[in-house]
């Protein structure tokens, strides 16, 4: 397979601060820094007091995004990095720490040309 990048789907449970726009922005910036990625733009949108937030960090190496559900203490994050020196695991750890998640679930996906052909039948 011609390797393009690593995609981490990260579910965060038992989180705090998921309705705090400034905290979501700080967590995204910490994740970008931990990954060693290059931030091009950051956009965070809140859906009103007590409601969730969607945030996207646009990177030279791809993206990191998060969607929060404060009423469930849950967040879904998506980390896709194609830089050969970027640390996807550190990016996920920074998001986990940023919201003090008590439990995480991870799904790792290798992305690239021929990736579908490399999957078991």
Phi, psi and omega per residue, in radians:
X1 nan 2.433 3.025
X2 -1.453 1.836 -3.013
X3 -1.237 2.254 3.103
X4 -1.864 -0.752 -3.112
X5 3.128 -3.125 3.132
X6 -2.048 2.332 -3.108
X7 -2.061 2.139 3.102
X8 -1.971 2.146 2.981
X9 -1.740 2.130 -2.983
X10 -2.189 2.097 3.042
X11 -1.772 2.229 -3.100
X12 -2.010 2.184 -3.105
X13 -2.049 2.687 3.098
X14 1.200 0.566 -3.055
X15 -1.474 2.788 3.016
X16 -2.160 2.752 3.055
X17 1.301 0.356 -3.045
X18 -1.338 -0.129 3.073
X19 -1.907 0.245 -3.102
X20 -1.834 1.816 -3.075
X21 -0.999 -0.759 -3.130
X22 -1.092 -0.671 3.140
X23 -1.196 -0.709 3.102
X24 -1.088 -0.754 3.109
X25 -1.079 -0.779 3.117
X26 -1.063 -0.741 -3.132
X27 -1.130 -0.719 3.093
X28 -1.116 -0.784 3.125
X29 -1.095 -0.684 3.101
X30 -1.135 -0.664 3.123
X31 -1.139 -0.768 3.105
X32 -1.059 -0.805 -3.140
X33 -1.091 -0.795 -3.136
X34 -1.066 -0.592 -3.137
X35 -1.309 -0.314 -3.045
X36 1.281 0.510 -3.083
X37 -1.660 2.959 -3.115
X38 -1.861 1.935 -3.126
X39 -1.346 2.184 3.074
X40 -1.725 -0.689 -3.129
X41 -2.815 2.658 3.123
X42 -2.364 2.252 3.092
X43 -2.310 2.260 3.129
X44 -2.231 2.276 -3.131
X45 -2.221 2.187 3.072
X46 -1.707 2.559 -3.106
X47 -1.780 0.378 3.098
X48 1.888 2.801 -3.093
X49 -0.972 2.273 3.135
X50 1.417 -0.055 3.139
X51 -1.864 3.040 -3.045
X52 -1.308 3.083 -3.116
X53 -2.348 2.492 2.996
X54 -2.037 2.300 3.117
X55 -2.371 2.489 3.130
X56 -2.364 2.225 2.996
X57 -1.821 1.953 3.080
X58 -1.473 2.161 -3.038
X59 -2.054 2.701 2.997
X60 -1.060 -0.512 -3.101
X61 -1.664 0.009 3.044
X62 2.421 -1.964 -3.062
X63 -2.804 2.827 2.945
X64 -2.347 2.219 3.128
X65 -2.306 2.784 3.114
X66 -2.579 2.526 3.056
X67 -2.282 2.259 -3.046
X68 -2.029 2.595 3.051
X69 -2.240 1.493 -3.077
X70 -1.086 -0.507 3.134
X71 -1.183 -0.263 3.113
X72 -2.036 0.045 -3.084
X73 0.954 0.653 -3.013
X74 -2.250 2.507 3.028
X75 -2.433 2.542 3.067
X76 -2.001 2.168 -3.133
X77 -2.082 2.681 -3.094
X78 -2.355 2.045 -3.101
X79 -2.149 2.011 3.114
X80 -2.205 2.035 -3.111
X81 -2.244 2.299 3.131
X82 -1.934 -0.017 3.096
X83 -1.290 2.347 -3.079
X84 -1.153 -0.329 -3.127
X85 -1.856 0.026 -3.125
X86 -1.317 2.541 -3.069
X87 -1.879 1.637 -3.120
X88 -1.108 -0.722 -3.132
X89 -1.067 -0.751 3.118
X90 -1.146 -0.634 3.096
X91 -1.084 -0.764 3.102
X92 -1.144 -0.693 3.123
X93 -1.111 -0.642 3.127
X94 -1.156 -0.702 3.083
X95 -1.156 -0.754 3.116
X96 -1.006 -0.814 3.129
X97 -1.186 -0.644 -3.092
X98 -1.078 -0.447 3.137
X99 -2.051 0.177 3.122
X100 0.881 0.776 -3.141
X101 -1.065 2.387 3.119
X102 -1.582 -0.304 3.118
X103 -2.661 2.510 3.088
X104 -2.291 2.687 2.970
X105 -2.259 2.330 -3.067
X106 -2.120 2.469 2.965
X107 -2.243 2.094 -3.091
X108 -1.807 2.340 -3.132
X109 -2.310 2.218 2.997
X110 -1.505 2.261 -3.104
X111 -1.929 2.555 3.074
X112 2.808 2.908 3.091
X113 -1.059 2.254 -3.113
X114 1.507 0.052 -3.113
X115 -1.046 -0.701 -3.141
X116 -1.119 -0.635 3.136
X117 -1.222 -0.405 -3.095
X118 -1.461 -0.200 -3.113
X119 -1.295 2.525 3.080
X120 -1.167 2.632 -3.140
X121 -1.283 nan nan
